[in-house]
């Protein structure tokens, strides 16, 4: 399978774009477990009950313990992080948040003890960043699926710029290469640096990640979380 044609491949000129400034989320440590302050924990505890504290402290402990263990390869972080977030109960946004489409921050998802596909993928993205995985190897992928009329968000990890990415999905415990996931057709991919719209046979269209309103909303909420 030609992954570039399928839309999984990162921008062909990504190596030449390394000097592009990383968005605020990368520099300010937005979304990291170590950015969860006692004030933020107290805030979410008021909203979601005492279980919020336990789950947020559990996230902080998980990141500290996982990052503190020697690993042979960067990919050794993928399965623990995938498993940690996939434990959250799957809930529909309308039932959980009262709106049709809500992208939660990692702290919101954990505190409220519920997530949908976007929330799982976002939590994994920020946690792997905190564990030291470069964002050049991570892309959130908005995709169409065979199994649902709804779009689906997953996290893709690229061992290198031209590699078949590994897919972290809340619907599957196993992490498989994109070439083993014909059920997913990428619509667009993004991270802190950019948003890419795939085009058949040619390089994808590159846009600012800030052009994604939902992603921009997440970053705004993360910035607000730092004020507690």
Secondary structure, 3 states (H helix, E strand, C coil): CCHHHHCCCCCCCHHHHCCCCCCHHHHCCCCCHHHCCHHHHHHHHHHHCCHHHHHHHHHHHHHHHHHHCCCCCCCHHHHHHHHHHHCCCECCHHHHHCCCCCCCCHHHHHHHCCECHHHHHHHHHHHHHHCCCCHHHEEEEEEEECCCCCCEEEEEECCCCCCCCEEECCCCCCCEEHHHCCCEEEEEEECCCCEEEEECCEEEEEECHHHCHHHHHHHHHHHHHCCC
